[in-house]
Amino acid sequence: MEPKLNIELTATELQNLGVLLDVAIKASGTQGAKAALPIITKLEEKVAEYNASNPSQSIDPPRKVEE
């Protein structure tokens, strides 16, 4: 089993990470998308969990990646 790492991100850091992943995907094409999509999915799930628990302080999920 691979080790896991938990980090905390601000809403701004989350958006910046989404932008960086998007740029990497666009630069590397399909292979980049295959690597990044599981990460983006995890980010979106965590944002949804946070927003469900904190409706008055909801944050936007990272931008959707389009292949």
Residue, then its C-alpha position, 0 to 999 in steps of 0.5 A: m500500500e502506498p503511503k498517504l499524505n494529508i495537507e490543508l489548502t486555503a480556497t485560493e491554494l485549491q484554485n491555484l492547484g486546479v489551474l496548475l493541473d489544468v495547465a499540465i493537462k493541456a501541455s501533456g495531453t491525454q497522458g497528463a489527463k490520465a494522471a491528473l483526473p484522479i487527483i482532481t476527483k479527490l479534490e472535488e470530493k473533499v470540497a463537496e464534503y467541506n461545503a456540506s459541513n460548512p454551507s455558510q463558508s462554501i468554497d468553489p471546487p477546482r475548475k473542471v478539466e476538459e479533455 
